[in-house]
Amino acid sequence: MDIGIIARRYARALLLFACENGHETLVYEQAQQLLFQYNELPEFRHTIENPMVSRTEKIKLLHNATAGADTCEELTKFFYLLLEKRREKLLAFILHSFLFLYRKKKKIRQGKLVTAMPLPEETLNELKALILKRYRGRTVEFKTKVDPGIIGGGILEIGYWRIDASIAGQLKRVKKQFIEKNRRIV
């Protein structure tokens, strides 16, 4: 059984179904929330994958993990299909595939910004505007992370594009230059 092929088929079917009903953005947001819960709470994952737990309990848990009572109809039907076909263990793979396909369809780029301190909202907006100039016609989603280990500055990653303007990165580069220079001397 090839997990990747099965997950892509379910993800593609979910995306097509959501697009037909015009709720693909809502399904995308709720799928992100569900995947976050699935990854962050091991007990939730184990309960969903447990064959001893009834389907109705699993449906309730999945609804609570997405948006509570406001779970969209497409995702609800998807949950029933997933549980009927006993594909609970593939849920994370299916959600990842769905998010990938949605981002590809909507031309969304993911970005990650790591800074030593939290940035003000104004600075973040200016940075997003600069990046949007580079990626005309695309949307950019940012995830920000604060890591005091980089000492200062920041690291920006978007796709294959990476800018390391951190002090820790500069120190590593200087150290590398000294090591290379000293090897030539010895």
Phi, psi and omega in degrees: 000123179266107184299321182298317181293316180296315181298318179295322179296314178296318180296316179297319179295319178296317180295316179297318180296318179293321179293321179300324182267356177076021182243026184296326179291319178296316178297321178300312181296317181288327176293322176298316179298315180297317180295322177299312179298318182297321181281326186276334183244097181299328180296321178298312180300315181294325179292317179296322182276352182285121181288346181279343179277136183290158180297320181296322177293320178295319178299316178300316179297317180295320177296316180295328181285335181271287184214021182072230182285348184266020179296132183293157184297323181297318180290324177297313178296324177297318178300315180298317179297316181299316181286326178295320181273003179057050180249026183302324183290345180265003186304313181297318179296319180295316180295319176299316179296318178299313180299319178298313181295320179297314180297322178294317181294319183268004180056053180257128175258141177261138179232155179226129179238121179247125179231162179283331180226156177298136180272147174294153182301324180298316179294319178299317180295321177296319179295318178298320179297319177297319182290322178296331175296322180291320182252071180297137177080007180237161175255147179238126174259130181252138167244126180252147180218140177256123179226102181296346180293343179273001174070309180192171180079213181192167177233125180243128178233128173220114183059238179264005184265125181221128176240117178254099179249031180271154178292322178298320178294320178295319178297321177297319180293320178295318179299318179297319178296317178298318180296315179296321180292321180288333177294324180290327182288321184287000000 
